[in-house]
Amino acid sequence: MLSISSQIIKLAIQSNEEMREGHIKEVASQELFRSLMGQGSGPEKVITYMTKSHYGGTELVYVTSKHKEPLSTLTNSKTLSSRHVEALKDLGFELKKE
């Protein structure tokens, strides 16, 4: 009986973590949506970034503005790919290098 209880508790914890992760992604999406709803190209629509090259490889794009956490959550990465950059531009964001 103890092992069945342990399994139920384990499943409940796993389910709770999955729900929390889904909520975090939903909140990040809402924050980006709110940014998109702004008029013109105000500060909320400007994403600042820096690039780093590791061992002479391709340059990686790291977001440094307030959009850092929501974008990291949505992309599951600390860096933006060229596809991410193009999608953000298509959505009306302006990207500025530090």
C-alpha positions in Angstrom: 0.0 0.0 0.0 2.9 2.4 0.7 4.3 1.9 -2.8 0.9 2.7 -4.4 0.6 5.9 -2.2 4.2 6.8 -3.2 3.3 6.4 -6.9 0.1 8.5 -6.5 2.1 11.3 -4.7 4.8 11.2 -7.4 2.2 11.5 -10.1 0.5 14.4 -8.3 3.8 16.2 -8.0 4.6 15.6 -11.6 1.2 16.8 -12.7 1.5 19.9 -10.6 4.9 20.7 -12.1 3.5 20.3 -15.6 0.6 22.6 -14.8 3.0 25.2 -13.4 5.2 25.1 -16.4 2.2 25.5 -18.7 1.0 28.5 -16.6 4.5 30.1 -16.9 4.4 29.7 -20.7 0.9 31.1 -20.8 1.9 34.2 -18.7 5.0 34.7 -20.9 2.7 34.6 -24.0 0.3 37.1 -22.4 3.2 39.5 -21.6 4.4 39.4 -25.2 0.8 39.9 -26.4 0.4 42.9 -24.2 3.6 44.3 -25.6 2.3 43.8 -29.1 -0.9 45.7 -28.3 1.1 48.9 -27.7 0.9 51.7 -30.3 3.8 52.5 -32.6 7.2 51.4 -31.7 7.4 52.5 -28.1 9.9 51.1 -25.6 7.8 48.0 -25.0 8.3 46.9 -28.6 12.1 47.3 -28.6 14.1 44.2 -27.7 17.7 44.9 -26.8 20.3 42.1 -27.3 24.0 41.3 -27.3 25.8 38.7 -29.3 28.6 36.4 -28.3 30.7 34.1 -30.3 32.0 30.9 -28.7 35.2 29.4 -30.0 34.9 31.3 -33.3 31.6 29.7 -34.1 28.4 31.4 -35.1 27.3 34.4 -33.0 24.6 33.7 -30.5 21.9 36.3 -29.7 21.2 37.0 -26.0 18.2 39.2 -25.1 19.1 41.8 -22.5 15.8 43.8 -22.2 12.7 43.1 -20.1 11.6 40.6 -22.7 14.4 38.2 -21.6 12.4 35.9 -19.3 9.2 35.6 -21.4 11.2 34.9 -24.6 13.4 32.4 -22.8 10.3 30.6 -21.5 8.6 30.6 -25.0 11.7 29.4 -26.9 13.1 27.1 -24.1 16.5 28.7 -24.8 18.6 31.6 -23.5 19.5 32.5 -27.1 17.4 33.4 -30.1 17.8 31.7 -33.4 17.6 33.5 -36.7 14.0 32.1 -37.1 13.1 33.7 -33.7 14.5 37.0 -34.7 12.6 37.0 -38.0 9.4 36.1 -36.2 9.8 38.9 -33.7 10.4 41.4 -36.5 7.3 40.1 -38.3 5.3 40.7 -35.1 6.4 44.3 -35.1 9.2 44.2 -32.6 12.4 46.2 -33.2 15.7 44.6 -32.2 18.5 46.9 -31.1 22.1 45.7 -30.4 23.7 47.0 -27.2 
